[in-house]
Amino acid sequence: MSKSEDSIKSLKVLVVDDQIEIRTMLRGMLSELGITQIFEAADGKEAMVFTDNAMDMIDVVICDWNMPKLSGIDLLRQMRSVYPDVPFLMITGRSDVESVSMAKASGVTAYIRKPFSPAHLEVKLRVIKSKMDSKHIA
Amino acid sequence: MLKIRNHQDFHVYNLWKIVHNKWASRQNDTLGEVLNSLEMALVYFNPDGTLKTANCRACELIPQLSGRQEERSGDCHNCKVADLCQNNEKPIKTFNELIAYVFDNSLDVAEQSGLFLESENTDATIFREIIKLSNEKFYLVRAVPQKNKETIVELTDISAIKSRADYLFKLGHQNKILTEAVQTIRKGIFIAENKTQEKEFLFVNQAMDHLLQMDCQDYIGKPVFEFFEAAFQGEYEQIKDVLAGKNTKNQIWHIVQDKQGNTVWLELTMFHSGQNGHLLIGFVSDETQNKLQENRLLQTQKLEAIGHMAGGISHDFNNILAIIEGYARIAKTTWKKGEDISPHLDKIYQATQRGSGLTRQLLTFGKHRVSEDKVIDLCRHVEDVKNLLIPLLGVNVKLDMKLEEGNHYIKGTPDIITQIVMNLSINARDAMQDKGTITIEVLSQYREDKENGFLLRIADTGCGMSQEIMERMFDPFFTTKEQGKGTGLGLSMVYGLVQQMKGDMLVDSEVGQGTTFSIWFPESEAPVQEEDNKPDLSQDQFLYNKTVLLAEDEPDLLEIMKGTLEEFGMNVLTSLNGNQALEVQDEYDGKIDFLLTDMVMPEIGGIQLAELFHVVRPDTHIIFMSGYPVRGEISEVDLPDDVIFLAKPVSQENLKNVMEQVYLGKNVETPSGVVWE
């Protein structure tokens, strides 16, 4: 009970989105949650290059579903083939059952629907942290 | 005037003779009389330096100059000048000889100790010296030239002046040292003196400027109250009282911040001094270190008190454990015989209730307030305590219960009645050294001055209390029991509880005769329904099939609560911390009706969890639980007033009541009888 240290602050996060505005917004929200180690990639390819070189520098990938070169779902599949355990938070604008089940089937750790508040993001990060702690990352 | 023809051969004693004869023969010569009666010795020298004449005092003194100890007195006519001078080894005959003598015997400048020499007009003087004779006398020798080239030498005894001057010089020196000491001391000192109307600021040392961080010197010469007003604004009234003699405790605290922002404790003490107390002397000292040490000491004492208390509590808990152990043993034997053991289990259950009541009381000690909504029957609950008491009192203590027939409704909780009766009975037992009779009575009392009520009387035949003990018996931590046996909280708790129930308490005790506690409770209206009508928990319709998410970091407690909630027919989700609770709700697709969360957990605590939970599932009812106080002074977290909170340990009944009321959107009344303030 005395352990009140908030562990999500120490998470190292890679933000993948083609729109700089979204990346900036995410960076702002993450900073607000006390997260300091935030990295950015402008598309799936950049993200793959980053993870290939510095996988030990990230704990969580936050990625948009819709990206021009390599979609979020493609990036997830590619990444999972190399790093089957990497926690992956998918941002989606779609809330139809089909997309959700597709995302689930592809193995995202958690997904978050647009629009979302910092509190929503915090909940999802805590869900991911809880899964990381109990080591049953999907 | 005398004429000395050959001064070379002329012995001085001859001269004296001539002088004497001359002056003596001319007794009517007024000038001669005057000169002879002078205390000052006068010698007149010719222009060539030979002696011309001298007065009587000179005749007496000159011979001494060369070292004769004895002093001559009396009339000059009778003194044998010739003899005296003959005995002189080197009689003074000329001015030069006198000068030589004077310079041989003159004091150095340092020894002159600030005598008036320097200040005197020296224009006309040839020399002026102070000489010290062998008889410790000091003389001022002054030679004054005359217009006719003759010289008058005067020798004045200045011993008295010299000693006075020496004294003043020493005094000045001492004063300088004292002033320096007063100025270098770290304590602030000031002196005020009675002037025409009020006291005027006379002196202040440098330390005062430093301590008060102001220029105190500016107030010198001003009325002392002007200074007090400026320097001790907050304590001005207090100072006035002290000076007027109204306040005998001559100690005024003045708290300031130093340049670093630290708190500095200054102590001001003052007293009147001098004749008729015309002086006011004040001291200001920095007592910060002492204060800090005092606080540290208090802390130590507090820890000591807690240590004693821990001893007492363990004693109380051991009593409870003894009950549980005893009834568990009895139950085992009974069970082996194939008989019903549920009455024994009930006793064990009651004892655990008392245990949880004890911790609750401890945590809220001094801060609790009784919920007066519940109406209970005093007699029934006093009787209930009997069963708990018997194993505690031992075989030699007889318990006599005289409970009046009929209903005795009062506002309160069974828990409180148990506390009161147990505390007083255990005190009674200890007062009797395990032998005697405790009488517990409940009777109706109708008083004219007050509303109707009931009297709970607990009397023993023990050692009784002295006046001193009775005066202090309600003080927290005061105990006469040996270390580790009493908390010193029992009576103080009883007193607090009785007060909260708007009751009265009377103590009657005599040493050796025993003690009687009489507690009066106001009568309450009969309850609308008997509180004992417990609904069957398993057939609950509100909670049945509802989903509850439980967040509790203590795995055993989580299991127990899960079982309890499942007994209500609920669907229970569990989590061991806040993050996990969020994960569980994230995975769970259905509706979650309740979140039941502990306050203090790893990762995130209950409050933060509730905030986030509300964002993602705004429909969920949230209930907090904790073993710690969550509001008020002793709380580590501050729970908003409008949230629903349950103090641990949570009874099944309370939990169900609260959940039902929350579900139905009712205002929840804290059901435990004691709420956290």
Interface residues (C-beta under 8 A of the other chain):
Chain A: M1 K3 S4 E5 D6 S7 I8 A110 S117 A119 H120 E122 V123 K124 R126 V127 K129 S130 K131 D133 S134
Chain B: D553 N577 G578 N579 Q580 L582 E583 D586 V600 M601 P602 E603 I604 G605 E611 L612 V615 V616
